[in-house]
Amino acid sequence: MFRTAAFFSEVYMEKMMDRGVLVTGGTSGIGLAAARLFLSGGARVLLAGRSAARGEEALRLLGRTGRAFFRAADVRKVSDCDALAREAKENLGRLDVLVCSAGVYHEGAAEALTEEAYDDIMDTNVKGAMFMARAALPYLRETKGCIVNVASDAGLHGNYLCSLYCASKGAVVLYTRALALEAASFGVRVNCVAPGDILTPMTEAQLKKAPSREEGLAAMASVYPTGRIGTAEEAAAVVCFLASPRASFVTGACWSVDGGLTA
């Protein structure tokens, strides 16, 4: 983990000093790992999440550098999205990068779909990304900044008993591509990453349903050509590259971070 941070600080993030970065879903998993890498490159980062307690713990894990901040917010609410973008500009001084990592997961048969599950998944994964972008774009236009959305391999192919989640992440992928075309005219890049299974709290919740964690992890890893699932740091590394000036000619792309799963 620390070698990854040092690598990005030296190779990719040298121009991130004092840039302003807003990360939704920033208190755990890929979002938190990305925040750590941005901080290692000298950026100022505003983390957003629903839980104030998890936000405080995230700041502790990041070392309380004085360049990381937290705001409790729910991206399902348009008013919270607007407030987050404003606070990022005010607290960070500028907004250069928006990372939409807030997301929830749902498994279940299509015949068992409930309106409650639909609203939760679509409002978090799709509405949250779209209205966060709407709120952030005026500030990103000022800085010629960028957006990186966190999609999923499930947005690229169908997964068994996962139609609702697949639909939400597929929407994120195509929204990313469409917004990239629109935003290119004013100098804003928009990309997304499509991780496979990554060892995060969301994945750990899935593993609890297995007879044992070890068996569940082995079964999960068995479908990957690499023979394992990924780490949050590995996915975050791609997020941070896409947000860095080194990726200045990359927009409208969806980068798979899945150990060859979708190859």
N, C-alpha and C positions, 0 to 999 in steps of 0.2 A: 504493500500500500504506500509506504513512504517513498520507495524507489519510483513508483508511478508518479507521485506528486513532484518529486525532484526532476524527473524526466520532462514532464510538461512545463515546469517552471523554466527549465533551461532551453528546451527545444521549440515548444509551440506557443507558450504563453508570454513571451518576452514583451509583447505589445499590449498586454492586458493590464498593465500598471494603472491603478486608479480608475479603471473602467467600472461602470455600474452594472451589476448583474442581479436580476430578479429570478428566483427559483421557486416555483410552486411545487408542493409536495417535497419541500426541501428539508424535512426533519428526519428522513430515513431513506434507506435504499439508494437508488441511483441519484436522486436529487441531492441528498446529503453528500454523497461521494463527489458529485460534480462541484458542489459548493466548496469542498476541501481543495479541489484542484484549482478552481478559480482564485481562491485565496492564496494558494501557493504561487500564483502568477502575479500577485499584487493587486487583484481586483477588490472592489468593495461589493459585498453581497447581502441582499435582503432575502431571507428565507420566509416562506409562507407555508402555513399548515393549519389544520383545524384545532389542534391541541396546544394550548399554551405550555403545558407541562413538557410535552415532547419538544417544543421549541426551545425551552430553557435547557433541556438536556442536549439538544443539538448544538447550541452555542457552547456548552461546556466541552463537548467532544471536539469542537473546532478550535478550542484553546483560547477563546475570548480574546481575539487579536485586536479588537477595537475596530475592525473592518467588516464584521459580520453582525447582522441585525435580524430580528425576528418580528413578524406580525401575525397574529392569529387571524385567519381568514378562511372563508369557504368559497371556493371558485364556482360552486353551483349558484351563487348569488351574484348577479351583475353588479350590484352596488359594491360588493367586496372586491370584485375585479377592478372596478374603477378606482377604488380607494388604494388598492395595492400599487397600481401604476403611478398614481400621484405621490404616494409615500416613497416609492423607489426614487423618483426624480428628486423629491425634496431631501430625503435622508442621504442618498448616495451622490447627489449633486448632478448626476446625469444617468440616463438609462441607455446602455449599449447592447445588452443581451437579455432576452426573455427565454427562460427554460421552463416549458410546461411539462412538469413531471408528475403532477397530481393525477392520481388514477386509482380506480377500484376494480376488483376482479369478481367475476360471477360465473359459476358453472351451473348448468341445469338444462333439462330437456326443453326443446322449443314448445312442446305442448304444456309444459308446466310454467311458462313465462307469466310473471305477474307485472302489473303496472308499477308496483313499488320498485321492483328490481330494475325495470326499464328506466324509470325516472332517475334512480340513483346512478346507474351506469352511464346513461346518456348525458345527464346533467353534469356529472363529474368529468368524464373522459372527453366528451365532445363540446358541450356548451361551455365548460370551463376553459378549454383551449381557445375556442373561438372568441369568447368575450374578453379573455385576458389579452389576446392579440388586438382586439378592437381598442381596448383601453391603452395598450402600450404603444401602438403604432405612431401616434403623434410625437411621442418622445423619441422613438427609434428613428423616425425620419430626420430628426434634428442631428442625430449622431451617426447616421448611415449604419445603423446597428443590425441586429439579426435576431431571429427566433429559432429555437430548436425545440421541437415537440418530441415527446417520448411516446411512440406508438408501440408496436409489438409484432412479432412474427405472426400472431393471430390476426393481424390486419392485412396480411399478405396471402394467407391460405386458410382454409377452413379447419377448425379443430372440433373434435367430437364433443358433443354436449356443451358447446361453448359459443353458440350462435350469437347471443346477445353481446358478449365481450368482443367477438370477432367483428360484429357490425360496428361497434363503437370505435375500435382501433382502425378498421378499414376506412371509416369516415375521417379519422385523424390523418391518415396517409394522403387521401385525396384532397382534403382541405389544405394540407401543407403544400401540395403541388399547385393547387389553384391560387393560393395566396402568394406563393413565390412569383408567379407570373404577374400578379397585380402589383406586388410590392417592388419588383425589380425596377420599375420606372422611377421610383424615388430612392433607390439605393439601399433598400433593405433586403437582406437575404433571409430565406425561410427554408429550413430543412427539418428532417426528422430522423430518429433512430428507431430501428425495429428490433429490440432485444428478444432473444429466446428466453428460456428459463434462466433467471438470475437469482442468486442466493440473497434474498431480501426478506424483510418481515412478511411481505405478501406471499412469497414462496414458502416460508416457514409455516404459514397458516395452512397452506395446501398439504404440506407434509404431515401435519397433525392428523389428517384423515387416514394415513397409511397405517398398517399394522405396527410398524416401527419407523422411526425417522431414517434409519440406515437403509431399510428396504425401499422406502419411498424415494429416497434420493437416488438409489441405484436404478430403480425403474425409470425415474425421470431422466437420468443421464444416459440410459441405454439407447435412446433414439438419436443421440447426437454423434455425428462422425468423430468429433474430438474426444468422445467418451466421458464427458463431464458437462455440467452446466457452468454458466459464467458467474463472475463476481460483479458486484456493483461498481467496483473501481474500473473494470474492463469496459463496461458500458459507459461510464462517466467519461472515460478517456476519449471516446468517440464524440460524445456530446461536446466536450470542451474543444476538441479539434475543430468541429463544425462551427463553433462559436468564435474561433480565433481568426486573426488576419491571415493565417496560413491557408485557410479555406475560402479565400476571397472570391474564387471563381466557381464556388459550389453553391448552387441554390436549386430548389425544387427537387432535391434528392432525398431518397429514403435509404439509409445505410443499415444493412442487416448486421446485427451483433449477436450471432446465434450459433457459433461453432459449426457452421456448415449445414444447419438443419434445413434451410430453404434452398440450398444449392441443388 
